Amino acid sequence: MVDIEEIELFVPGRIGLIGELSDLVSPYLSQNPELPPGRAIACTIDKGIYSKSKKSNKLIYEFKDIYFEVDLIEEKLKSEIEKGSFVAYICGTVLYLKNSGYKIGGIHIFITKMDLPIKKGLSSSAAICLTVAKAYNSLYELNLSDDDLKNIAYYGEHLAGSKCGKLDQNSIMNNNCSSLTFYEENVVSTPVLLEKDLYVLIVDLNSNKDTRIIMSSFNRALPIAKKEKDKLLLDIIGNKNVELVEKAISCLELGDLKIFGKCLSEAQLLLDKAKVACKEFKAPALHLLLSDGFVQCLTYGGKSIGSGGDGSLLLVCENAKTQNTLESYIKEVYGMDSISFCINKSSKGMKL
């Protein structure tokens, strides 16, 4: 068999439209029969991580002026993970592969381009973990299935300290707009067939959030709420979320984007209740924009994306014209950059 010298990859990010945090319930469903399976809608986007990888005697990561290398020794990988940087996700994925008995050596990952913002709710952490898993799969001929790749990225992210669910890995590998249902062991994905193009604006709130704090807050509340504030968190990812997701799917398939926007706004109101349990949900920058009268006039609704907080804001617009007007207004008044997307009804991917 021919030895692959170098592998080039593109791994996209994703937009979580609604229900992102509900995947956290999966490991706990048998422990709390009152918890419904998680439900969400997510779409891949045309922005992500471009990389070239080759075998090495160490773990090496390069991106722009960043050069990082470490020996494939468990203690050294764990030490880098504890620092909590973006590199921690790479180390966590390599550590999981190493501890799972795969016959691997080192790897040199060179990021040629990354147009996916970090810590903005567009799944940069899952994208880099999948980049590592896919590169190893090709270079070391591991013969991994898509499910294997998803699980390696999932557990790699966990080892890096982010107790995420399985939404990001699954939605990225689906490469479409999907409805996802999260059971204990399985994730069931069904394509969502849009009746109309969906124009969305992703606003970088130019603020900070800590995804690890958010995930830890929810995981502490599971499987059974012990405190009143924990009940609020479980309400967000419970039956009310299922109801909103089902309604949102129906709206997308019928082309009723006004009601779809209202579903997103209702989901944000649910998230707002969580601020008493997790300070990240106070999100002052996000609420500043959502309360702006001009923003309200030009959108059908909106909510935070990803794990929530002051990372990025998703706004649903009527068409490309209002999308562009809103993007210019937010830049001029708030100094915030945005990315305009159209989720195309007639194709799997995204068009810019």
C-alpha positions in Angstrom: 0.0 0.0 0.0 1.3 3.5 -0.9 2.3 5.6 2.0 0.5 8.9 2.0 3.1 11.7 2.4 0.7 14.6 2.9 -3.0 15.1 3.3 -4.9 18.3 2.5 -8.2 18.9 4.3 -11.0 21.4 4.6 -13.3 21.0 7.7 -16.2 23.4 7.9 -17.8 25.1 10.8 -21.5 25.1 11.5 -24.4 27.3 12.4 -26.6 26.0 15.2 -30.0 27.5 14.4 -31.8 26.2 17.6 -31.5 23.7 20.4 -27.7 23.6 20.5 -27.3 22.8 24.2 -29.8 20.0 24.2 -27.3 17.4 23.1 -25.9 17.5 26.6 -28.7 15.3 27.9 -27.6 12.2 25.9 -25.5 10.5 28.6 -28.2 11.0 31.2 -31.5 9.9 29.6 -31.6 6.6 31.4 -30.9 8.3 34.8 -33.8 10.7 34.5 -36.9 9.5 32.5 -38.3 13.0 32.6 -35.6 14.3 30.3 -36.6 14.1 26.6 -33.9 13.3 23.9 -32.2 16.5 22.8 -33.4 18.1 19.6 -31.6 20.7 17.4 -31.3 22.1 13.9 -27.8 22.9 12.5 -26.3 23.7 9.1 -22.7 23.5 7.9 -21.2 26.7 6.5 -18.5 27.4 3.8 -16.0 28.8 6.3 -13.7 26.5 8.2 -10.2 25.2 8.6 -7.9 24.4 5.7 -4.8 22.3 6.5 -1.9 20.2 5.2 -0.7 17.4 7.4 2.2 14.9 7.3 3.8 12.4 9.6 6.3 13.6 12.2 8.2 12.3 15.2 6.3 14.8 17.4 3.0 16.7 17.5 3.6 20.0 15.6 1.0 22.7 14.9 1.6 25.8 12.8 -0.7 28.6 12.0 0.6 32.1 10.9 3.1 33.1 13.5 2.2 30.3 15.9 4.6 27.3 16.1 3.9 24.6 18.7 5.5 21.2 19.2 5.3 18.6 21.9 6.4 15.0 22.3 3.7 12.4 22.2 4.0 11.6 26.0 0.8 11.6 28.0 2.1 13.8 30.8 3.3 16.5 28.3 0.1 16.4 26.3 -1.9 16.8 29.5 0.3 19.7 30.6 -0.5 21.5 27.3 -4.2 20.7 27.7 -4.2 22.4 31.2 -3.1 25.6 29.6 -6.6 25.9 28.0 -5.5 27.4 24.7 -6.8 26.4 21.2 -3.9 23.9 21.0 -5.5 22.0 23.9 -8.2 20.6 21.5 -5.4 19.2 19.2 -3.6 17.7 22.2 -6.9 16.2 23.6 -7.7 14.5 20.3 -4.1 13.1 19.9 -4.2 11.9 23.5 -7.5 10.1 23.0 -6.2 8.4 19.9 -3.1 7.4 21.7 -4.9 6.0 24.8 -7.4 4.2 22.6 -4.8 1.8 21.3 -4.5 3.2 17.7 -1.0 2.7 16.2 0.0 6.2 15.6 3.1 8.4 15.7 3.5 12.1 15.5 1.9 14.5 13.1 2.7 18.0 11.7 -0.4 20.0 11.1 0.0 23.2 9.1 -3.1 25.4 8.9 -3.0 27.1 5.5 -6.1 29.2 6.1 -8.7 29.6 8.8 -11.7 31.8 8.1 -13.7 30.3 11.0 -13.6 32.6 14.0 -12.6 31.1 17.3 -14.8 31.2 20.4 -17.7 32.7 18.4 -20.2 29.8 18.5 -19.3 28.5 15.0 -17.8 25.2 16.2 -14.1 26.0 15.7 -13.2 23.5 18.5 -15.0 20.6 16.8 -13.6 21.6 13.5 -10.0 21.4 14.7 -10.6 18.1 16.5 -12.1 16.6 13.3 -9.1 18.0 11.3 -6.8 16.0 13.6 -8.9 12.8 13.5 -9.2 12.9 9.7 -5.5 13.6 9.2 -4.5 10.7 11.4 -7.0 8.5 9.7 -5.5 9.1 6.2 -1.8 9.3 7.2 -1.8 6.3 9.4 -4.4 4.3 7.5 -6.6 3.7 10.5 -9.7 2.9 8.3 -12.0 4.8 10.6 -15.7 5.2 9.8 -17.5 8.5 9.9 -19.0 7.5 13.3 -15.4 6.7 14.5 -14.2 10.1 13.4 -17.2 11.9 15.2 -16.5 10.0 18.4 -12.8 10.7 18.4 -13.4 14.4 17.9 -16.1 14.3 20.6 -13.9 12.6 23.2 -10.9 14.6 22.2 -12.8 17.8 23.0 -13.8 16.3 26.3 -10.2 15.6 27.2 -9.4 19.2 26.3 -11.8 20.3 29.1 -15.0 21.2 27.1 -17.8 18.9 28.1 -19.7 19.3 24.9 -22.5 17.2 23.4 -22.4 15.5 20.0 -24.1 18.2 17.9 -21.1 19.8 16.4 -19.3 16.7 15.2 -22.5 15.3 13.7 -23.7 18.4 12.0 -20.2 19.1 10.4 -20.0 15.6 9.0 -23.6 15.8 7.7 -22.7 18.7 5.4 -26.3 20.0 5.1 -29.1 21.5 7.1 -30.2 18.8 9.6 -32.6 18.0 12.3 -30.8 16.1 15.0 -32.1 13.9 17.8 -29.7 12.9 20.6 -30.3 9.6 22.3 -27.9 8.0 24.8 -25.7 6.3 22.2 -27.0 7.4 18.9 -27.6 10.6 17.0 -30.3 10.5 14.4 -30.0 13.1 11.6 -32.7 14.0 9.1 -32.2 16.6 6.3 -34.4 19.7 6.7 -35.8 20.6 3.3 -36.2 24.4 3.1 -39.1 25.8 1.2 -37.3 29.3 0.9 -33.8 30.5 1.1 -32.9 31.5 4.6 -30.9 34.8 5.0 -28.9 34.9 8.2 -26.5 37.4 9.6 -23.9 36.2 12.1 -22.7 39.1 14.2 -19.3 38.9 16.1 -20.2 40.6 19.4 -16.5 41.6 20.0 -16.9 40.4 23.5 -15.8 37.4 25.6 -17.4 34.2 26.7 -16.1 31.0 28.4 -17.7 27.9 26.8 -16.2 25.6 29.5 -18.0 27.5 32.2 -21.3 27.2 30.3 -20.9 23.5 29.7 -19.8 22.9 33.3 -22.9 24.7 34.6 -25.3 22.4 32.6 -23.4 19.2 33.4 -23.6 20.0 37.1 -27.4 20.3 36.8 -27.6 16.8 35.1 -29.1 14.3 35.4 -31.5 15.5 38.1 -31.7 19.1 39.3 -30.7 19.6 42.9 -31.2 23.3 43.1 -33.7 25.8 41.8 -31.2 27.3 39.4 -30.4 23.8 38.0 -34.1 23.4 37.2 -33.9 26.5 35.0 -31.0 25.0 33.1 -32.8 21.7 32.5 -35.9 23.5 31.3 -33.9 25.1 28.6 -32.8 21.8 27.1 -36.0 19.9 28.0 -39.5 19.7 26.7 -39.8 23.4 25.8 -36.8 23.0 23.5 -38.3 20.0 21.8 -41.5 22.0 21.2 -39.6 24.9 19.7 -37.4 22.7 17.5 -40.4 20.9 16.0 -42.1 24.2 15.4 -39.0 25.6 13.7 -38.6 22.6 11.4 -42.2 23.0 10.3 -41.7 26.7 9.6 -38.6 26.1 7.5 -40.2 23.4 5.5 -43.4 25.5 4.9 -41.4 28.7 4.3 -42.9 30.6 7.2 -39.7 32.5 8.1 -41.5 35.1 10.3 -42.7 32.4 12.7 -39.3 30.7 12.5 -37.7 33.9 13.6 -40.1 34.1 16.6 -39.1 30.5 17.5 -35.5 31.7 17.7 -36.5 34.7 19.9 -38.4 32.4 22.2 -35.3 30.2 22.5 -33.3 33.2 23.5 -35.8 34.1 26.2 -35.3 30.6 27.6 -31.5 31.1 27.6 -31.9 34.4 29.3 -33.4 32.6 32.3 -30.1 30.8 32.8 -28.2 33.9 33.8 -29.0 33.2 37.5 -27.2 29.9 37.2 -24.3 30.9 34.8 -23.0 34.5 34.5 -22.0 33.9 30.8 -25.7 34.1 29.9 -26.0 37.7 31.0 -24.5 38.5 27.6 -24.7 42.4 27.7 -23.4 42.9 24.1 -26.0 40.4 22.7 -28.9 42.0 24.5 -27.8 45.5 23.5 -28.3 44.5 19.8 -31.5 42.5 20.4 -33.1 45.5 22.1 -32.1 47.9 19.3 -35.3 49.1 17.5 -33.7 49.3 14.1 -32.3 45.8 14.4 -35.8 44.6 15.4 -37.4 46.3 12.4 -35.0 44.6 9.9 -35.1 41.0 11.4 -37.7 38.3 12.0 -35.9 37.3 15.2 -32.6 36.1 16.6 -30.6 34.4 19.3 -27.1 33.6 20.4 -25.5 30.6 18.7 -23.3 27.8 19.9 -23.2 27.5 23.7 -24.7 31.0 24.1 -23.4 34.1 25.8 -21.5 37.0 24.2 -19.9 35.0 21.3 -22.0 35.5 18.2 -25.5 36.6 17.4 -27.7 35.0 14.8 -30.3 37.2 13.1 -32.8 36.1 10.4 -33.5 38.6 7.6 -36.1 38.9 4.9 -33.7 39.1 2.0 -30.2 40.0 0.9 -31.0 43.7 0.8 -32.1 43.9 4.4 -29.2 41.6 5.3 -26.7 44.1 3.8 -28.4 47.1 5.3 -28.3 45.5 8.8 -24.7 44.5 8.4 -23.7 48.1 7.5 -25.7 49.5 10.4 -24.2 47.2 13.0 -20.7 48.0 11.8 -21.3 51.7 11.8 -23.1 52.0 15.1 -21.5 49.2 17.1 -18.2 48.6 15.4 -19.1 44.9 15.1 -18.2 42.7 12.1 -20.8 40.3 10.6 -20.9 37.5 8.1 -23.8 37.2 5.8 -25.0 33.7 4.7 -27.8 32.4 2.6 -28.9 28.8 3.5 -29.9 27.8 0.0 -33.2 25.9 -0.3 -32.0 24.0 -3.4 -28.6 22.7 -2.3 -26.9 21.1 0.7 -24.3 23.7 1.3 -24.2 27.4 1.9 -23.8 30.2 -0.5 -22.2 33.5 0.5 
